């Protein structure tokens, strides 16, 4: 039986590709989506033929992808990709009426009614690996009743049925290392932040222990949280792979020809002993690595130096604001001095800090607080800044509060690019003003001659130059959205 994981070609709003890892931005790059590769690899290990078609990277049409066949088709869908994926699914069903179509990802997990519109359409909720495997086993036996498969939703007698949830995977070590070679062109995935190519992604933990009220993590963590909160009204516990498993996967990545890795863990730095073991085990692999972390996890310069020696050259920090009352309001549980200290440790160690700023995250935001936050970013001499308007993503505490208090500009969430559009407005700060603040900063920061000259001096190759040009074009296109 052939299981076909399909990423359709996209061209929406002048953008060419959806980010399917976090699912809230358009871009010119696509990345290895290890969030479904783990499930695909498990199916392969169980003897199923697995096909992965990434139409954008392979530069093929949907018809060319479908020519590869498939007994079951699987989509990993996010908020921005709904229309595209449902259209592709409909095209598949128009040719093969009864072929099963399975949806994973953030959008179908929240808006299941939008997807479960036909017989033989299925949704795998939360962690996909074992629920998907069991569902495929049932389908391969031509089963008609799927009531026993935990963690799925399906259509029975024209009614949507939500089966009981599956217990979360407590021991991530039992999962296989994702087979990145399932992609037809595994080495054709650039990442503009890196100077070494080709690039891949990795995920070594699931979940985040913190309570930021706006938080929208990677889409696997998001679906995991959604399912858990429906039953427990709190976030699920964090689960991590052992240091030995992390090291083994990183060694395999290096042996397969990858030169850089973007680690997608919502928070990479957990137990210090585990961190030290990982850093010691990967320091000789020659990989360029990026991670996500909280500033309060960079506790000392010794840790920063060890990370740099291990190949970690980029750390993305969720700073959000340099205004302490705002940080307190949004439950960041972080103080400004700690943020600046963590950034300083990284800069001294030779690690590039990437700062994420969210404007409009609460009614305490004003033109003055925005101006002061962006001035602080400049004073700290941070090169890479990701600035967005805070978006009320479905299922977040921010969405619930924003809707109740009338901060939203629309009755319900609609998919937007949060780096160029806003669903939030306050009496003293309109949605247009928030968007102008974002675009104004992007123009001032990234198209500054001094900044451009500095980045040009850092270029290492023609491929690096091409990646940076594409990233710059993406930023320029964002400035045009809504014009």
N, C-alpha and C positions, 0 to 999 in steps of 0.2 A: 504494500500500500504506500502511495506517494503522498507526503504531506508538504504542501507548497506554502511557504511563508512569503507573502507578497507585499512589496512596497511600491505602490503605483507611481507613475510619473506625475509631477505636480507643476502647476504654473498658476499661481493665484496672486492677485493684487500686485502684479509685476515682480513677485518674488518667485524663486525657482524651487525651493525645497522647504519642507517643514522640519523643525527640530522635533524628533519623536522621543527624545530622552527626557526633556523637561516639558516639552509640548506647548510652549507659550510664545515662541518667536519664529519668525521666518528667517531664512538666511541663504547663503550661497554654498554652504558646506553641509555635508551630512556625515554622520559618524557611525561607527559600528554600534549597533543597538544590542548590547549584551543583555539588556533586560528581557529580550525574547530568545536570545541565542542559547541561554542556559536551558530553556524548555526544549528548544529545537535539538540541542545536543543530547538531552536525555532520551528523546524519541529515537534519535539515530542509534544510540547505544542499545535501545530495546529492539533493534532490527528493522525499523521503519526507514524507508527511503525519504530523505529530507531534501527539499529544494528551497533555496532562498533567492528571490529575485528582487534586486534593488534597481528599479528602472532608471532612477536618476543617475546613479553612478555608472551603471552599465550603458547608459544612453540608448535604451530600448523602449519600444512602445508597449502598451498594455497587451496588445495582440501578440507581440513577440514573446512576452513573458508567459502568457497563457498557452502558447504553443508548447511550452515545456510540460504541460499536463499537470495533473494533480487529482487525487481522489478526495482530498480535503484541502480547503484553502484557509489560511490563517492571516488575519490582519492585526497589527499592533497600532491601535488608533488613539489619537490624542485630540484635544479640543479643536485645534486648528484643522485637523485632517478629516473631520467627520464627513463632510460633503464628498470629498474626493474618494474616501474609502467605501462609503455606501454606494457611490456611483459604480466603482469598480466591482463591488460585490454583486450589484444588480446586473452588470454586464456578464459576469460569470454565470449567474443563474439564468440569464436569457438564453445562454447556449447549452447549459446543462442544468435542467430544471431542479433536480433533486440533490445536487452536489452539496455536501455540508460546508457551511462557512462559519468559522469560529473567530470571535473578536476578543482581543486582549487589550489592555491599556486603560488610560485614565478616563477618556470620554465615555466609552461604553460602560465602564464601572459605575459612573455617576448617572448617566442618562441611558440606562438599559432599555427604556421604552423606545428610544430612537433607533435602536439597533435590532431588537428582537421583534421584527415585523413580519417574519415569514417562518414557515415550518423549515426545520433544518438550519436555522440561524441559532448560534449558541454564543454565550458569554462565559468566559472563564474569569472568575473574580479573584482579586488579591494575588497571592503568589501563584504563578501559573503552572509550575512544573508538574506536580503530581495530579492535579485536577485535569490538566490537558492530556496527560498520558492516559489516565483512566477513561476519559471521554473518547479519545482516539481508539482505545481498545474496544470500547462498546460499539463505536461506529464501524470498526473493521469487522465486527461480527453481525452487522446489519441489525443491531438492536433498535427498537422503537421506543422503549421506555428507559429514561435516563434518571429516574428518581433516586437511584442509589449513588449517583456520582456527586460527592460533596464538592462545594465550591463552584458550582456552575449555575447558570440560569438558562432557561430554554423555553420553547413554545410547545404547549400541549393543548390540543383542542382549541386552538386560537386564543389561548390564554398564556400569559407569561408566568412561568413557574420559577421561583427562586429556591433552589435546594439549600439545605443547611450548609453553613460554612465549614470549610476544612480547617483543621488545626494548623497553626503556623508551623513552619519548619524550624525546629529548635536548633538543629545542628547543620549549619550551612556546609560543613565539610563533606556531608553526604552527597551534595550536588556535584555534577561533573564540571570540569573546567570548560567554559564555553568554547566550542570549536569555531574559531574565527575563519577557518578555511571553508566553511559552508558558503560564505560569500563568494560570488564568481570572480570578483576582483578585490581580494582582501587587502591588497597593498595600495589601493587607489583612494584612500580616505585621508585627505590632508586636514591639518588643524592649524589655523593661522597663528595661534599663540606659540607654536613650537618652531624651532630652527632645524630640527631633525625630522626626517620623513623616511618611511611612512608611519602613520599614527594609528593607534587603536584606543579602545576604552576598556575599563575594567570596573568591576563592582565587588567589593570584599565585605560589605556589611549591609544590613537592611534596617532602616529606621533612624530616628534621631530622638534623643532624650529630652530635648529642650522644648519650650512652650511658646515660641513666637506666634502671635495670634494671626499673622498674615501668611504663615509658612506654606509654600507650595514646593515640596521636594521633588526629587526625580519621580517619574511616573509610577515606578514599581513601589516605592515607599508610599506614594499617594494612595494607590489602590489598596495597599496593605492597611493603611490608616483608615480609609473609608470603611472597609469591611469590619475592622476591629471596633471602631467607634460606634457602629450600628448596634453592637452587642454590649459594649463595655463603657461607652461614653468617655473614653480616654485613649491616649496614644498607645500603640502596642510596644512591647519591650524591644530593645535593640538586640539584634543578633549579628555576630561577627564570625568570619572565618579565622581559623588559627593562623598564627604567623607562618607556620610551615607550609600551609596551603597557599597563602599569599605569595610566598617566595617561590614555590613550585610553579604557580601560574605566571609570575613575572619572568622566570627563567624560560618557560615555554614561549612566551611572547617574544623575548629577545631571540630565541633560536629560530623563530619563524620569519625573522627579517624585519620586525617592527623596530623602530628607533625611538618612538615616543609613545607615552601612555597618559591618557586623561582618566584619572581615577574618579569615579562618579559618586562614591560614598557621600552621603549627606554631611557626614563629619568623619574624617579619616582618622583623627588622632584620639583614640580611646585610651585604653590601659597603657601606661608608659612602658611597662616591661614588654608588652606585645609590640609596641611601636619600635622600641630599641632593637628587638629581634628582627623585625622586618627590615629596618634600615641597614642593619649589619648584613643581612642576607641578600640585598639587592644592589649594594653599593658598587659592585664590580661589573654590572651588566651593561654599563654604557648607555642606559636609557635616559631620555629627558622626560620628566614626570611632572604632572600637575595634580593638585589635590584641592579639596574643599575643606575648610577648617574654621573653627571659631578662634578669634584672637586670644581668648583666655586660655586656649589650649597650647599656645606658644608660651610656655611658662618660663623659659630661660634661653640664653644665647647658646648654650651647649646643645640643646635640642635643635635649634635652628641650624647650627653648623652641621650636625649629624644628618639632618634632612638634605642639606645642600650636597654633602659628600655622597649621599645615596642617589643623587640625580634629580631630586625635587627642586625644580627651578621656578615653579609658579604655584602660588597658593591663592585661591579665591576666597576672600573673606566676605561674609554677609554683614557688612557694617550698617547699612541702611540709612543711618543719620549720625551726625556728630552733635546732635542736640540731646542732652541727657533726659529732659522731660519726655521727649518723643520716644526715646529708647525704653523708658520706664512704661509708658502708655502701651506700647506694642508688645510688652512682655519679653523684651530681648534679654533681660537678665545679664546685662553687660554695661560697664561704665566706659566713658570716653577715654579716660586715662589708660585703661587696660587695652582698648583698641589701639591706641597710638603706640603703646609699649610693644604689643605683638607685631605690629607693622615695622617698627624700628628694628626689632630682633631680626626679622626677615631681610630687611634691606642691608643690614650690616653683614649678614651671612651670605649675601649675593643671591637671595631668592627674590623674584619679582612678585610683589604683592598685587593681586587683582582685587579691587574694591567694588563691591556691589552696593549701589545706593538706590533706595526706594523713596521716592518723594510722594507726598500725599497719603501717607500711611495712617494718618489720624488727624482730627481737627486741630491739633496743636501746630500742625504745619502751616507756615506763613511764607510770604515772599522773603522775609528776613531770615527764617530758619533755613530755607533752601539756599539762599545766598551764603549764609555762614557755613553750611555744610560743604558746599562746593568750594568755598575759599579755603576751608581746612584741607580738602583733598589736594588743592594746588600747593598749599604750604608744606604738605608732607611729601611733595614731589612724587606722586603716584602716577605712573605712566598709563596703566590699564585700568579704566573705570567703566563699569557696566551700570548705566543709569536707566531706570525704568519708573514709570508711574505705578504705584502699588495697585494691584488688580485684585478684586474680590473673587478669587477663584472658588468655585462651588465646593462646599464641604468645609471651608475654613471658618474660623471664628470671625475673622474680619468680614467675610461675606455676610454672615448672619447679622453682625452689628451694623454694617453699612446699609443693609436692606431695611433693618428696623428703624434706623435713624434718618433714612432718606438721603444718604450720601451718594447713592448710585444714580447715574444719569439715565438708566434704563430699568424696567421692572425686574428683569432677570439677566443673569450673566449671558453675554454673547462672546464668542471667540474673537479676540483682537490680538494684535501685536503690542504687548505692553511697553515696548521700547519706543513706540510711536503713536499710541492711542491711549485714551483714558475712559474708564467707566465710572470714575469718581469725581465728585465736585463738592465743594463746601461753600457756605454762604460768602466767605471772604476770599475764596480761591477756586476759580472755575476750572472745568476740565481742560479748556483751551489754554489757560494759563499754565497748568501743570505740563501739558504737552510742549508748550513753547519753552518752558524751563529745561526740559529734557533735550530738545533739539538745539536750543541755544548753547547748552553745555557741550554737546557732541561737536557742534560746529567750531566752538572756541577751542576745545581741547584737542580734538583729533585732526583738525585742519590748520593747526597752528604751525607756521614754518619751522619754528624751533623744534617742536615735537616731531614733525615729519623728517627733518634732517637727522635727528637723533636715531629714529627708527631705521632710516636708510643706512646709516653707518653700521647698524647691527646686522644687516643682511649677510647671510652666509653663502647663498646660492641663488641660481635663477629660479629654482622651484620655490625657495623661500620668498623671493620677490613676487612671484605670481600669487602665492597665498596671501601676502600682505595687500597686494593690489585688489584682490577679490574681497578681502575684508573691508578695505577702504570703500569700495564700490557699494558694499552692503550698507555701510554706515551712511553713505550719501543717499542711497535709495530710501532709507528710513527717514531722512530729512524731508523727502518728497511725499511720503504717505500723508494723506489728508489734505494735500494742497489742491 
